[in-house]
């Protein structure tokens, strides 16, 4: 029996939680400085190479 059998999964979970926290904090602080998006700008982003998969992942 290994003593630290689930430790690797625990560490991965904690690191991913910290990365998500950093991403959310950066998004909250960047929001006031971002330009306003209208529907045509959002549609161009969502139909792009990066936007579609990013929206699907979220």
N, C-alpha and C positions, 0 to 999 in steps of 0.2 A: 504494500500500500504506500503510495506516494503522499507525502505530507502536503505539498503545494500543488496538487493536481489541477485545481481550478484557478490558480493564481494568474496564469497567462490571460485567460478570458477576462478576469476581473480588471487587469491592467489595461487591456485593450478597451474595455467598456469605459473606464475612467478617462483614458486619453481622448477617446472620441467624444465624451461628454464635455471635456474641457475645450476641445476644438469647436464644438457646436456653440458653447457659451461665448467664446471669443468671436465667432462669426456673428452671433446675434448682437453682441455689444457693438461691434464695428458697424453693423447695419443700422443700429439705432442711432449711433453718433454720426453716421454719414447721411442719414435721411434729411436733416435740415439743409444740408449743403447741395443736395442733388437737384437737378432741374426737374421741373414738372413733366410728367409723361402724359401725352394725350393718346387716344386710341390708336391712331396711325403709327405712332412711335412704338407703342407696346406691341402692335401686330407685326411690325417689322422685326422687332427683337424676338418675338415668339416664333416667327417663321424662319429665323436664321439658323445657322449651323450650331451655335452655342445655346441659343435661347430655348429651342424645343426640347433637347435632352435635359437641360437644367430644370425646366418647368416639370418635365415628366419625373425627375428624381425627387422633386419637392412634393 
